Amino acid sequence: MYPRSKEVAIVNGLLQRHAVVGILGARQAGKSTLARLVAQTRTEPVTLFDLENDEGLARLADPMLALKGLRGLVILDEIQRRPDLYRALRVLVDRPDHLS
C-alpha cells in the first residue's frame, strides 16, 4: 500500500481548522482508505457511515436524528449516494453548539 502519512497529516490539519472536510478524487484512488487512516490517528470518538452498505444507508434514514448527537469525527463514506445529507450537515455545522 502507498504510504499516506503526508496526506493523513494534511487532513488532520484541515480538521483542526474546519468542521467539514471533503476528500475528493478519482475512483479507486484511496479516498476511503485515507479516511480510515485518519480515523486511526484520532483520539476522539469516530463514527463511520459506509453508504455503499445498506446498513449504513439505513442508519441515516433520518439524517438529523442520526447525526445530531454525534461527537468527534464522523466519516460519511460515499456521501454522493445521499446528496440530501449536505443540507442536514449544513444545519448541524451552523449550530452554535456543534463543537461542544
C-alpha positions as CSV (number, residue, x, y, z in Angstrom):
1,M,0.0,0.0,0.0
2,Y,1.1,3.5,-0.8
3,P,2.3,5.3,2.4
4,R,0.0,8.1,3.1
5,S,1.5,9.8,6.2
6,K,1.7,13.2,4.4
7,E,-1.9,13.0,3.3
8,V,-3.1,11.9,6.8
9,A,-1.2,14.9,8.3
10,I,-2.8,17.3,5.7
11,V,-6.4,16.0,6.5
12,N,-5.7,16.2,10.3
13,G,-4.5,19.8,9.8
14,L,-7.6,20.7,7.9
15,L,-9.8,19.1,10.6
16,Q,-8.2,21.4,13.1
17,R,-9.5,24.4,11.2
18,H,-12.7,23.3,9.6
19,A,-15.8,21.5,10.8
20,V,-16.2,19.7,7.5
21,V,-13.5,18.3,5.2
22,G,-14.1,16.5,1.9
23,I,-11.8,14.0,0.3
24,L,-12.2,14.1,-3.4
25,G,-10.6,12.1,-6.1
26,A,-11.0,9.5,-8.9
27,R,-12.5,6.1,-8.4
28,Q,-10.2,3.7,-6.6
29,A,-7.7,6.4,-5.7
30,G,-7.7,5.6,-2.0
31,K,-10.2,8.1,-0.5
32,S,-11.9,5.6,1.8
33,T,-8.5,4.2,2.8
34,L,-7.3,7.7,3.6
35,A,-10.4,8.4,5.7
36,R,-9.9,5.2,7.7
37,L,-6.2,6.0,8.2
38,V,-7.1,9.5,9.5
39,A,-9.7,7.8,11.8
40,Q,-6.9,5.6,13.3
41,T,-4.9,8.7,14.3
42,R,-7.7,10.4,16.2
43,T,-8.2,10.3,19.9
44,E,-11.9,11.4,19.9
45,P,-14.8,9.1,19.0
46,V,-15.1,8.1,15.4
47,T,-18.3,7.2,13.7
48,L,-18.3,5.7,10.2
49,F,-21.2,5.5,7.8
50,D,-20.5,3.5,4.7
51,L,-23.2,4.5,2.2
52,E,-22.4,1.6,-0.1
53,N,-23.6,-0.7,2.7
54,D,-27.4,-1.0,3.2
55,E,-26.8,-0.9,7.0
56,G,-25.1,2.5,6.7
57,L,-27.9,3.8,4.5
58,A,-30.5,2.6,7.0
59,R,-28.7,4.3,9.9
60,L,-29.1,7.6,8.0
61,A,-32.8,7.2,7.2
62,D,-33.4,10.3,9.4
63,P,-30.2,12.2,9.0
64,M,-30.9,14.8,11.6
65,L,-31.7,12.2,14.2
66,A,-28.7,10.0,13.3
67,L,-26.1,12.8,13.2
68,K,-27.2,15.5,15.7
69,G,-26.0,13.7,18.9
70,L,-22.6,12.5,17.4
71,R,-19.4,14.0,18.7
72,G,-15.9,13.5,17.4
73,L,-15.0,12.5,13.8
74,V,-17.9,11.5,11.6
75,I,-17.0,9.8,8.3
76,L,-19.6,9.7,5.6
77,D,-18.0,7.4,3.0
78,E,-19.7,7.6,-0.5
79,I,-21.8,10.6,0.5
80,Q,-22.5,11.3,-3.1
81,R,-25.1,8.5,-2.9
82,R,-27.2,10.6,-0.5
83,P,-26.9,14.3,-1.7
84,D,-29.8,15.2,0.7
85,L,-27.2,14.8,3.6
86,Y,-25.5,18.0,2.6
87,R,-28.5,20.0,3.8
88,A,-28.5,18.3,7.2
89,L,-24.8,18.7,7.6
90,R,-25.0,22.5,6.9
91,V,-27.8,22.8,9.5
92,L,-25.8,20.8,12.1
93,V,-22.5,22.5,11.5
94,D,-24.0,26.0,11.6
95,R,-25.5,25.4,15.1
96,P,-23.5,27.2,17.8
97,D,-23.1,24.1,19.9
98,H,-21.7,21.8,17.1
99,L,-18.3,21.8,18.7
100,S,-19.4,21.0,22.2
